[in-house]
Every structure is written in C-alpha cells, then in structure tokens.
C-alpha cells in the first residue's frame, strides 16, 4: 500500500484522457556557489507535442539577485520528452553567513490556453534551498496530505492524519498538533526515493511517510499541523490543514414503548424526538424492520429534548397494521446529510378486535426522580397526561398510597387581543396536556414514591411510573453569621391618577384558578383603579433580634423625587420582623408620557458583618401614566422585562425563570391584583435568553 501511495504521488497518469498530467520536484534541493539546485518538471501521458508549463516563482531568494535569472513563468518540455529542468545557480556573492534562502516554484494553469492543455498533479510545488556561508544543515520539509483542507468528519470518529517529511541529514521525529494541542508523535510507515529521469541530476532526498490516528476527536473546528525535526536539530512546521468534526443528529422513539401490544387491525401512532446539536433535523423516517413506513411530521417543540438537546417531536400514524411482531426504528437526517438510527422498539400486534377504549398515558414531569427538599416546603407536582382515543377527565396525585387530591389542567393564556369599538378584549385560553397540584407542607420522609393516576372519558385509568423524592428536616441556622437579605417586587405596578382597563371577571364569588377558566367566567370593567402605589419588599433570612438597616441603589427610567415620592436609599427591618416594605408612591409629574421603571438594587454591607446579599438582589416596578394602557409582556425602557397575564383576583402565584426550559428557579411570590399577573425582571438584559412561567400557590408565603 505504501509503494502504491508513493507511486501515485510521483508518477500520475491521465487515465482515460489525452491531456497530460504535470508535476514538479526539487531533484537537487540544495544550491551552493559550486553546485546548482535543480527543479524537474515531469509530464505523464501524451508526449507527441511540445508542452509549455506555467509556474509561479516565489520564496525568500530574489531572482537575478541571489541566483542567476530564470524565466519567471514558463518551462518547455520538448516533443517526445517527459521532463525538463529549471536550474538555480547561486551568484558569486552568496547570502549572509548562517542564512538560508528559498526558491519556491508552484505549477499553475496556462493563462491563455482554453481549454487547458495539461492537468496539475501532485506534487504541484517544490523548494530549492540556497545555502549561506557556514550553513551545514538545512531545515527539513513536511506536508500534511491527509486529511485534505476543509474535510469534515462526524463524531464519534478517529481522524487519520498522514504527512510526508524529508531532510538531507535525516528525520528525527514528526509531531502532530490540533489548534496547538500536541496529539502525539507520528509513526513512520516507510520511506521512498523518487525516480529521477533527467541526466546528470543528483539523487533526490528520500521522502518518509508518517501517520497518527486522532482517537475520539471532539466536536469542533481544528487547524492540523505537523512539526518535523531533523537529525541536526532544525524544525519545520507544515502549512495548516483545516478540518471540522460535526455532531450527528440524535433521535429516540418515545411512543409506543418497548414491549407495547396492540390488536389487529391496529392504528399505531408513532412519536419520536429528534434534535441536532450543531444544525437542524430535516426529516425523520420511521421503519418497521427494513420497511419504510413514511416520513414523520413535526408536531410540537419538546423542551427536555434528546440527550439534553432541544428538538422536535415527529409523528406518523401507522394504519391497518396486521398481527405480527415488529422492530420499530426512526432515522433522523440533519441539514448536513448525516443520519442517525434510534434504538429499536419492539412491539406486538395481536390478532382480534381492538379494545373498545384505550387507557390514557401519564408520566410525572416534575419534580425529577431523586429530588430532595427541605421542610417546610410546598412542592408543585406536574404530570403529562393524554388519551389517544378520547380525553383525560381527571388526574389524581398520590404520595405512596395516600391521595393528595385531584390536580387541575394547566392552560396557556396568551396576552388578550386588543378590544374593538364596543366589545371588551378577547382572552384565548388554550388547554394543554399538563396537570398540576401543589403539595403543601409534606411530612419528612426519604424515598417517598409520587405517582399520578389519569382517568379518561371512558373510565379507563393508568398509574404513572413512580418518582422518588425525599423531604428532609430544615438545616439549623448557622451561628454567628449575618442574615441574608433579598428584594422582591410583590406588587410591581404603580398608577398616576385614575386609569382602568377591562379584564375578565367571574360570575362565581369564589375566586379560584378553575373558576377563572370556567365557561361561567364573564367580562367586567374595573373603575377607580388609580392612583395606586407599588410595593417592593426587602426580606432577611436569619436572626431577627435587632433592627437591620439595608442600603439599596435607586435606578430605572423614572426620576426619584419627580416621578415618585423620593426614596432615601435605606430601609430598616424592625427587630423581630423578617421583612420591610418600600412603597413607590407615584407623582403626577406633568403631561402624559411613556411608562417608566423604578429599579432598586441591594448594596453590599461594606463591613460584611451586618448582612449578606442573597437572590434576587434587584427588583423593579412600573409607573403607569394616567393616560397609558396597561403594560404588556415585553421589554421596558431601560432593558427591564415586564411579564403580564390574566388571573383570578386575590389568587397567589409564584414566578419561575429558566434559561434552558429544563431547570427552573423561583423568583418571587405575588398576588393577582385587578385580574392581572404582573412581574418586572430588572436582570433580563444580563441573560442571552430567559423564559418565565407562573405557578399557582395555595396561599401567601409564610411570614
């Protein structure tokens, strides 16, 4: 194999073509004042006609200054000949002592011949070194020839790297690098000496082949280089070769599950999650064995994703499936043309009629298995429940064998559509397949099994797989440590003058989340909505024996003392209390203007002994002008973010944020005021992406 590789490099032929292939070698690579250097240009193929071969002249030596003048663009191979030479004769005034200069010839296509009358093979460039006074050793030469520049691989992969090296004193080592990181020494595969056909030419230097396999190359873009060192201690670094290691797509069948059974003739809905870490999935194809069942359709964004990568769920309805056993797979293809096949899912289709009612599917999505909580705590539990041939009517939650009660369906409430000339704004309530329940003050226990039982409209039910959680005692407070302070805008909206908006109300006097989304809900118009103050609360966690002065910085787009009653920048939490309120009292400061923000940020205690900062450290409120509409969800002046949605009056909720839709962090607990859920995030601009959700609470937080 090595000889074939060397032969291909130095004796290329134009198989199947009358156009010759030309290559170049430095057949005498070292030039002195007593011994000229020689380039030899070879042609392989038809030799009937004279062939003019064009080249570019480069290097550190100057034509006509450091060596006798040679034609700068052209060498002619006579008819019947396979080669011709270009001689480099150093001038009698050689370069300075200990300096080596180079002459580089690179073959090019003719600028005038169309079509081209020759093809350029490999090698297409060569170098002659002009020795200086006192130079006894020339640097070695090295070149990476595999992989080629721009090559792409798909992880997991072992990348083979091959290089050639030559030197007049012999090669001591070849080391390979990726972006400067040492991959290790190359292994010598062997050396070959090129065949020289010109008369009187000295024998060329042997060319040695080295290789290395870069195992498990990580995903990314890399510049590969080889560094060769000769027996005289001189080193040369090759030109970089740029490669890319890409991630293939990931795919997983989520339904049906392994071992599922159906009755013929079966209609089987197939669902698969697919994602691509460095691109996008272009299609997902489903197979039963080797039979192509068809291409799936994307149906919903799946935040948890596959192997931590956010993607889509793809659906295909496989109809009239006869009785048999099947091995199902899904093949995902990305925008780079790379495909991945999922782990097979084996199912059975039994003979006989299908049951009159299929049971629902249900799984707990939060908390995760193994979650640990510290008492006292309220735990929101979420489940996904769906029914393929009907609808889920209720979901009951259990801790062990004890019922925690029935959950309520989570609904998505987009911002209301703007009102028309006479009708109130339209609120669209979109039901989801998620159900939730808040478990208040659970007892202490380890490895407690949470389950959910979903029942459909045909009275069929399914119990989810258990999720094990632990509720541990609260940690004892640390001794002799300052309290931790945080700040929350528990009522973030202040209003100048009198301002009102239409919001959805209730026919029932009982204000609950379920009544809010019931068909009996009606529209009502609030009056005398302003003026209204906003409230920001500073909390301390720890000892409450003494008064605690907490300093805060005042910012936002509203001016302190002009848009609202001046704040001093200091709040005192009285002894025995864990919180103190800061009231934002708006002032009517002139003509109508835009909504403005008040941002308060806690300032660290300079001594570090009175208090320490916790999270959140900043809170924001909005001041609405008396003529302005209620602020909607979106960015506010000054880069704060306003979250607004409808909710039942007096209901309690807490706001959670996430940067990846997987890990959620509670921010604050607030109450619905005037049918409006409001929260202003002063830190939104510091995150590249932030998601929010509101979670119902059974009541106010502990005092």
C-alpha positions in Angstrom: 0.0 0.0 0.0 2.9 2.4 0.8 4.5 1.9 -2.6 1.3 2.5 -4.4 0.8 5.7 -2.4 4.3 6.9 -3.3 3.9 5.9 -6.9 0.6 7.8 -7.1 2.4 10.9 -5.7 5.3 10.9 -8.2 4.0 9.3 -11.4 0.5 10.4 -12.0 -1.1 9.5 -15.3 -4.1 10.9 -17.2 -6.2 7.7 -17.3 -9.0 8.0 -19.8 -7.8 11.4 -21.0 -5.3 12.7 -23.7 -4.4 15.7 -21.5 -1.1 15.1 -19.8 -0.6 15.4 -16.0 2.3 17.6 -14.9 4.2 17.5 -11.6 7.3 19.2 -10.2 10.2 18.0 -7.9 13.3 19.6 -6.4 15.5 16.9 -7.8 18.5 18.7 -6.4 17.1 20.7 -3.5 20.3 22.3 -2.2 22.1 25.0 -4.2 25.6 26.4 -3.5 28.0 28.6 -5.4 29.7 25.4 -6.6 26.7 23.1 -7.1 23.5 24.4 -8.6 20.0 23.4 -7.4 17.6 21.7 -9.9 13.8 21.7 -10.4 12.4 19.0 -12.7 9.0 19.3 -14.3 7.5 16.0 -15.4 4.7 15.1 -17.6 2.8 11.8 -17.7 0.7 11.0 -20.7 0.9 12.0 -24.4 4.4 13.3 -25.4 3.7 13.9 -29.1 3.8 17.7 -28.9 5.9 20.4 -27.2 4.3 21.3 -23.9 4.6 24.8 -22.3 4.1 24.5 -18.5 3.4 27.7 -16.5 4.6 28.3 -12.9 4.7 31.0 -10.2 8.0 31.9 -8.7 8.3 32.6 -5.0 10.5 32.1 -1.9 12.8 34.3 0.1 15.5 34.5 -2.5 15.3 37.1 -5.3 15.5 36.2 -9.0 18.6 37.8 -10.5 19.9 38.9 -7.2 20.6 35.8 -5.1 20.7 33.5 -8.1 21.1 33.7 -11.9 18.0 35.0 -13.7 15.5 32.3 -14.8 12.2 32.7 -16.8 9.6 33.6 -14.2 6.6 31.9 -15.8 7.3 29.2 -18.3 9.3 26.0 -18.9 9.0 24.0 -22.1 9.0 20.2 -22.3 10.1 19.2 -25.9 8.1 16.8 -28.1 8.9 13.2 -27.2 10.4 14.2 -23.8 8.8 13.5 -20.4 10.6 16.2 -18.4 12.7 19.4 -18.4 14.7 21.1 -15.8 15.0 24.6 -14.3 18.5 25.3 -12.8 19.0 27.5 -9.8 22.6 28.8 -9.9 23.6 31.0 -6.8 25.5 34.1 -7.7 29.2 34.5 -6.5 28.0 36.9 -3.8 26.1 34.4 -1.6 23.6 35.3 1.1 24.9 36.4 4.5 26.5 33.9 6.8 24.2 31.4 8.5 21.2 32.5 6.3 19.3 30.0 4.1 17.1 31.4 1.3 14.5 29.6 -0.6 13.3 29.4 -4.2 9.7 28.1 -4.5 8.1 27.0 -7.8 4.3 26.4 -7.9 2.7 24.9 -11.1 -0.2 26.9 -12.5 -2.6 26.6 -15.4 -1.9 28.4 -18.6 -3.4 32.0 -18.5 -4.0 31.8 -22.3 -4.9 28.2 -23.2 -8.6 27.4 -23.2 -9.4 24.6 -22.6 -6.3 23.8 -20.6 -3.7 21.6 -22.3 -2.5 19.9 -19.1 -3.6 18.9 -15.7 -1.7 19.7 -12.5 -0.9 16.6 -10.3 0.9 16.2 -7.0 3.4 17.4 -6.0 2.5 20.8 -7.6 5.1 22.8 -5.7 8.8 22.3 -4.8 11.5 24.2 -2.9 15.3 24.7 -3.5 17.4 25.9 -0.6 20.3 28.3 -1.3 23.0 27.8 1.4 24.6 30.7 3.1 28.2 30.9 4.4 28.8 28.5 7.2 25.4 26.7 6.9 25.9 23.0 7.2 22.3 21.9 7.8 19.1 22.9 6.0 15.7 22.7 7.7 13.5 19.7 7.0 10.4 19.8 4.8 7.0 18.5 6.0 3.5 18.4 4.5 0.1 17.0 5.7 -1.5 15.3 2.7 -4.4 13.6 4.5 -7.0 14.8 5.5 -7.3 17.5 2.9 -8.1 21.1 3.8 -11.8 21.6 4.5 -12.5 17.9 5.3 -15.4 17.2 7.6 -16.0 14.2 10.0 -18.9 13.2 12.1 -18.5 12.3 15.8 -17.6 9.8 17.3 -14.6 9.5 14.9 -11.0 8.6 14.8 -9.3 11.0 12.4 -6.3 9.6 10.4 -3.6 12.1 9.8 -0.8 11.4 7.2 2.2 13.6 6.5 5.4 13.4 4.3 8.8 14.6 5.6 12.3 14.8 4.0 15.7 16.2 5.0 19.3 16.0 3.9 20.5 14.8 7.3 17.6 12.5 8.1 14.3 12.9 10.0 14.4 12.6 13.8 10.7 13.0 14.6 7.3 14.2 13.3 4.8 15.6 15.9 1.1 16.3 15.1 -0.9 19.2 16.6 -4.6 20.3 16.6 -5.0 24.0 17.3 -1.7 23.9 19.1 -2.5 20.9 21.2 0.0 18.1 20.9 -1.7 15.0 19.6 1.5 12.9 19.9 4.3 11.7 17.7 3.7 10.2 14.2 4.6 6.6 13.4 7.0 6.0 10.5 5.3 4.0 7.7 8.3 3.9 5.4 10.4 6.0 3.0 10.7 6.1 -0.8 13.2 7.7 -3.1 11.6 9.3 -6.2 12.8 8.1 -9.6 14.8 10.8 -11.5 14.8 10.6 -15.3 17.0 13.6 -16.0 20.6 13.0 -17.0 23.2 14.4 -14.6 20.7 15.2 -11.8 21.8 14.3 -8.3 19.7 11.7 -6.5 16.7 13.3 -4.7 16.1 13.2 -1.0 14.1 10.2 0.4 10.5 11.1 1.3 9.3 9.5 4.5 5.6 8.9 5.4 4.3 9.4 9.0 0.8 8.8 10.3 -1.2 9.2 13.5 -4.8 8.3 14.4 -6.5 11.1 16.5 -8.9 9.0 18.5 -12.3 10.3 19.6 -11.8 13.7 18.2 -14.2 16.1 19.9 -16.7 18.2 18.1 -15.3 21.4 16.7 -13.2 23.1 14.1 -9.4 22.5 14.1 -6.3 23.5 12.3 -4.0 20.4 12.0 -0.2 20.9 11.7 2.8 18.7 11.7 6.2 19.7 13.2 9.2 17.7 11.9 12.7 17.8 13.4 15.8 16.6 11.6 18.9 14.9 13.0 20.7 18.3 13.2 18.0 19.8 15.5 16.3 22.0 13.0 12.4 22.0 12.9 9.8 23.0 10.3 6.0 23.4 10.8 3.7 22.4 8.0 1.0 24.6 6.5 -2.2 24.2 8.5 -5.0 21.8 7.3 -8.4 22.9 8.5 -11.0 20.2 9.4 -14.4 20.1 11.2 -15.8 17.4 13.5 -19.6 17.6 13.4 -22.2 16.1 15.7 -24.7 13.7 14.1 -28.4 14.1 14.9 -29.9 12.3 17.9 -33.3 10.5 17.8 -35.4 8.5 20.2 -38.8 6.8 19.8 -40.9 7.9 22.7 -44.2 6.1 21.7 -45.0 3.3 21.6 -42.8 2.0 24.3 -40.8 -1.2 24.1 -43.0 -4.3 24.6 -46.3 -2.5 23.8 -49.1 -4.6 22.5 -51.9 -3.8 20.0 -54.8 -5.6 18.4 -55.1 -6.1 14.6 -56.0 -4.3 12.5 -54.1 -1.6 14.5 -53.7 2.1 14.1 -50.5 2.9 15.9 -49.4 6.5 16.4 -45.6 6.7 16.3 -43.8 9.6 18.1 -40.0 10.2 18.0 -37.9 13.0 19.5 -35.1 14.3 17.2 -32.6 17.1 17.6 -29.3 18.2 16.1 -26.7 19.8 18.3 -24.9 21.8 15.6 -27.6 22.2 12.9 -31.2 21.2 12.4 -33.1 18.0 11.6 -34.5 18.0 8.1 -36.6 14.8 8.3 -37.4 11.8 10.4 -38.3 8.5 8.7 -40.0 5.6 10.5 -39.2 1.9 9.8 -40.6 -1.5 10.8 -37.6 -3.7 10.3 -36.4 -2.7 6.8 -39.8 -1.5 5.6 -40.1 2.3 5.3 -43.4 3.4 6.9 -43.1 7.0 5.8 -41.8 10.4 7.0 -42.9 11.9 10.3 -44.4 15.3 10.7 -43.1 17.8 13.4 -45.9 18.4 15.9 -44.5 20.1 19.0 -41.4 21.7 20.5 -40.0 19.3 23.1 -38.1 21.4 25.7 -36.4 18.5 27.6 -35.1 17.3 24.2 -32.9 14.3 23.5 -29.7 13.8 25.5 -30.1 17.4 26.7 -30.5 18.9 23.1 -33.8 20.7 22.4 -35.6 19.4 19.4 -39.0 18.5 18.0 -41.4 15.6 18.3 -42.2 13.9 15.0 -45.5 12.0 14.4 -46.6 9.3 12.0 -49.9 7.4 12.1 -49.2 3.8 11.1 -52.6 2.4 10.0 -54.1 -1.1 9.5 -51.2 -2.9 10.9 -51.6 -6.7 10.7 -50.8 -9.1 13.5 -47.1 -9.8 13.9 -44.1 -8.7 15.9 -42.2 -5.6 14.8 -38.9 -3.8 15.4 -39.5 -0.1 15.1 -36.8 2.5 14.4 -36.6 6.1 13.5 -33.9 7.6 11.2 -33.2 11.3 11.7 -31.3 13.2 9.0 -29.7 16.6 9.6 -29.0 19.6 7.2 -25.5 18.2 6.6 -26.9 14.9 5.2 -25.8 12.8 8.2 -28.3 10.3 9.6 -28.7 8.5 12.9 -30.9 5.5 13.7 -32.7 5.2 17.0 -32.6 2.3 19.4 -35.1 -0.3 18.2 -38.5 -0.5 19.9 -40.1 -4.0 19.8 -43.9 -4.2 19.7 -46.5 -6.9 19.2 -49.8 -6.7 17.2 -52.1 -9.4 18.4 -55.0 -10.9 16.4 -58.5 -10.0 17.4 -60.6 -6.8 17.8 -59.1 -3.7 19.4 -60.4 -2.9 22.9 -63.3 -0.5 23.0 -61.3 2.1 25.0 -57.6 2.6 25.2 -56.3 3.8 28.6 -54.6 7.2 28.9 -50.8 7.7 29.2 -49.4 9.6 32.1 -46.0 10.5 33.5 -44.7 12.9 36.2 -42.6 15.6 34.7 -41.7 17.5 37.8 -40.1 17.1 40.4 -37.5 14.8 38.9 -36.6 11.4 40.3 -34.3 11.7 43.3 -35.3 15.3 44.1 -34.5 16.4 47.7 -36.5 19.2 49.5 -36.0 20.8 52.9 -39.0 21.3 55.2 -41.1 23.3 55.4 -41.8 23.4 51.7 -44.7 23.4 49.2 -44.0 21.1 46.2 -45.6 21.8 42.8 -46.1 18.4 41.0 -46.6 18.4 37.2 -47.7 15.5 35.0 -48.2 14.9 31.3 -51.5 13.0 30.6 -53.1 12.3 27.2 -55.6 9.9 25.7 -55.3 8.6 22.2 -59.0 7.8 21.6 -60.7 10.3 23.9 -59.8 12.8 26.6 -58.4 12.8 30.1 -61.1 13.9 32.6 -59.0 14.0 35.8 -55.6 13.3 37.3 -55.2 12.2 41.0 -51.9 12.5 42.7 -50.6 10.1 45.4 -47.7 10.0 47.9 -47.2 6.4 48.5 -50.8 5.1 48.9 -52.1 8.4 50.2 -54.2 10.6 47.9 -53.0 14.2 47.7 -56.1 15.2 45.7 -57.0 15.9 42.1 -54.9 18.3 40.1 -56.1 20.9 37.6 -55.3 21.2 34.0 -52.6 23.8 33.1 -53.8 26.2 30.5 -51.8 28.6 28.3 -53.1 32.2 28.5 -51.6 34.4 25.8 -52.0 38.2 26.2 -55.5 39.4 25.4 -56.3 40.6 21.9 -56.9 44.4 21.8 -60.6 45.5 22.3 -62.8 46.5 19.4 -65.1 49.6 19.2 -67.7 48.2 21.6 -66.6 44.8 22.9 -64.0 44.0 25.6 -60.7 42.4 24.7 -60.7 38.7 23.8 -58.9 36.3 26.1 -57.9 32.9 24.5 -57.5 30.0 26.9 -55.6 27.1 25.4 -55.7 23.8 27.3 -52.6 21.7 27.5 -51.9 18.0 28.3 -50.2 19.1 31.6 -51.8 18.8 35.1 -50.6 20.2 38.3 -51.1 20.1 42.1 -49.3 21.9 44.9 -48.5 19.6 47.8 -48.4 21.8 50.9 -46.2 21.1 54.0 -45.4 17.4 53.2 -44.1 15.3 56.1 -40.5 14.3 56.5 -39.7 11.1 54.6 -37.0 9.6 52.3 -37.5 7.8 49.0 -41.2 8.7 49.0 -42.9 7.5 45.8 -45.0 10.1 44.0 -47.5 8.7 41.4 -50.3 10.1 39.3 -53.5 8.3 38.2 -55.1 9.6 35.0 -58.7 8.6 34.1 -60.2 9.1 30.6 -63.7 9.8 29.5 -64.3 6.0 29.1 -63.4 5.4 32.8 -60.1 3.7 31.8 -57.2 4.7 34.0 -53.4 4.5 34.1 -51.0 5.0 37.0 -47.6 6.6 36.2 -44.2 5.3 37.0 -43.2 6.4 40.5 -40.9 9.3 41.1 -38.9 9.0 44.3 -38.3 12.2 46.4 -37.1 13.0 49.9 -38.2 15.7 52.3 -35.5 16.3 54.9 -35.5 18.4 58.0 -34.6 22.1 57.6 -31.0 22.9 58.2 -30.2 24.5 61.5 -29.4 28.2 61.2 -25.7 29.0 61.2 -24.4 30.5 64.3 -22.8 34.0 64.5 -23.5 34.6 60.8 -25.1 37.8 59.5 -28.6 37.4 57.9 -29.1 37.1 54.2 -31.2 39.8 52.5 -33.1 39.7 49.2 -35.6 42.0 47.5 -38.8 41.3 45.6 -41.4 43.5 43.9 -44.6 41.8 45.3 -46.8 44.5 43.8 -44.9 45.9 40.9 -47.4 48.3 39.3 -48.0 51.9 40.4 -50.5 54.2 38.6 -50.7 58.0 38.3 -54.2 59.4 38.6 -57.2 57.3 37.6 -56.8 54.6 35.0 -58.8 51.5 34.3 -58.7 48.5 31.9 -61.3 45.8 31.1 -60.3 42.4 32.5 -62.0 39.0 32.7 -64.1 38.5 35.8 -66.1 35.8 37.5 -69.8 35.0 37.8 -69.0 33.0 40.9 -68.0 35.0 44.0 -65.3 32.4 44.7 -62.0 33.5 43.1 -60.1 30.3 42.1 -58.0 29.3 39.2 -60.6 26.7 38.0 -63.4 29.3 38.2 -61.3 31.8 36.3 -61.2 29.4 33.3 -64.7 28.1 33.6 -67.4 28.7 31.0 -69.2 30.9 33.5 -66.4 33.5 33.5 -67.6 36.9 32.3 -66.1 40.3 31.5 -66.1 43.2 33.9 -64.7 46.7 33.9 -62.7 48.0 36.9 -63.2 51.6 38.0 -61.2 53.9 40.2 -58.1 51.9 39.5 -55.8 54.7 40.3 -53.9 56.3 41.8 -52.1 53.2 43.0 -48.8 52.6 44.8 -46.4 49.8 44.1 -44.7 47.8 46.8 -41.2 46.3 46.9 -40.3 44.2 49.9 -36.8 43.5 51.5 -36.5 40.2 53.3 -34.0 38.9 55.7 -33.2 35.2 56.5 -31.5 34.6 59.8 -31.5 36.2 63.2 -34.2 38.9 63.8 -33.1 40.1 67.2 -32.1 43.6 66.2 -33.1 46.4 63.8 -31.4 45.9 60.4 -30.6 48.8 58.1 -30.3 47.7 54.4 -28.9 50.0 51.8 -30.2 50.0 48.2 -29.3 51.8 45.0 -32.1 53.6 43.0 -32.2 53.4 39.3 -34.6 52.9 36.3 -36.1 55.3 33.8 -38.3 57.2 36.4 -36.6 60.1 38.3 -36.5 59.7 42.1 -38.4 62.6 43.8 -40.0 63.8 40.5 -41.9 60.8 39.1 -42.5 59.4 42.6 -42.1 60.4 46.2 -38.3 60.4 47.0 -36.8 57.3 48.4 -33.9 57.6 50.8 -31.9 54.5 49.6 -32.2 52.9 53.1 -34.8 50.6 54.6 -35.0 49.4 58.2 -36.3 45.9 59.0 -37.5 46.2 62.6 -36.4 43.8 65.4 -38.5 40.6 65.4 -39.5 41.1 61.8 -38.2 39.3 58.7 -39.3 41.9 56.1 -39.8 45.6 55.4 -41.8 47.3 52.6 -40.7 50.1 50.3 -43.6 51.9 48.9 -43.4 53.5 45.4 -45.8 56.5 45.5 -46.3 57.9 42.0 -46.5 61.7 41.4 -48.4 63.4 38.6 -45.4 64.9 37.0 -47.0 66.7 34.0 -48.4 65.8 30.6 -48.9 62.1 29.7 -45.7 60.2 28.9 -44.5 56.7 28.5 -44.5 54.0 31.2 -41.4 54.2 33.3 -39.5 51.9 35.6 -38.1 52.1 39.2 -35.3 49.6 39.8 -33.9 49.1 43.3 -30.7 47.1 43.8 -29.4 46.0 47.2 -25.9 47.4 48.1 -23.5 45.0 49.9 -22.8 45.8 53.5 -19.3 47.4 53.4 -18.3 45.7 56.7 -19.7 42.3 55.8 -20.9 41.8 59.4 -24.5 43.3 59.3 -25.9 41.3 56.3 -25.0 39.4 53.2 -26.7 39.6 49.8 -28.9 36.7 48.6 -31.0 36.3 45.5 -32.7 38.2 44.0 -30.7 41.3 44.6 -32.7 43.6 42.4 -36.4 44.4 42.0 -38.4 46.6 39.6 -41.7 48.3 39.4 -43.6 50.2 36.7 -45.2 53.6 36.9 -48.1 53.9 34.5 -49.1 57.3 33.3 -52.8 58.1 33.9 -53.4 58.1 30.1 -51.3 55.0 29.3 -52.7 51.5 28.7 -51.6 48.7 31.0 -48.1 47.5 30.2 -48.0 44.2 28.2 -45.4 41.5 28.2 -42.2 42.7 26.7 -39.0 44.8 27.2 -39.5 48.1 29.0 -37.4 51.3 28.6 -34.1 50.7 30.4 -33.9 47.0 29.3 -36.2 45.7 32.1 -38.6 43.0 31.1 -42.4 43.1 32.0 -44.4 39.9 32.4 -48.2 40.3 32.2 -51.0 37.8 32.1 -54.6 37.5 33.3 -55.5 35.7 36.5 -58.3 35.4 39.2 -58.4 38.3 41.7 -56.7 37.5 45.0 -55.1 34.3 43.9 -51.5 33.7 44.9 -48.8 32.6 42.4 -45.0 32.4 42.2 -42.9 33.3 39.2 -40.1 31.0 38.0 -37.4 31.7 35.4 -35.2 29.4 33.3 -32.5 29.8 30.6 -33.0 26.3 29.1 -36.6 25.3 29.8 -35.3 22.4 31.9 -34.0 24.0 35.2 -36.5 26.5 36.8 -35.6 28.9 39.6 -38.3 30.5 41.8 -38.0 34.3 41.8 -40.9 35.7 43.9 -44.4 35.0 45.2 -47.1 37.6 44.4 -50.9 38.0 44.4 -53.2 38.7 41.5 -54.4 42.3 41.6 -57.3 43.6 39.5 -57.3 40.4 37.4 -53.6 40.9 36.4 -50.5 38.9 37.0 -47.5 41.3 36.9 -43.8 40.9 37.3 -40.9 43.1 36.3 -37.4 41.5 35.9 -34.6 44.0 36.2 -31.9 41.4 35.3 -33.4 40.2 32.0 -30.8 42.1 29.9 -27.9 40.2 31.6 -29.1 36.8 30.1 -28.9 35.8 26.5 -32.4 34.1 26.8 -34.8 33.8 29.7 -38.1 32.0 30.0 -40.8 32.6 32.6 -43.8 30.7 34.0 -46.3 31.3 36.8 -47.2 28.5 39.2 -50.4 28.7 41.4 -49.8 28.8 45.2 -52.3 27.7 47.8 -51.9 30.9 49.8 -49.4 33.7 50.8 -45.9 32.7 51.8 -45.1 32.2 55.5 -44.5 35.4 57.4 
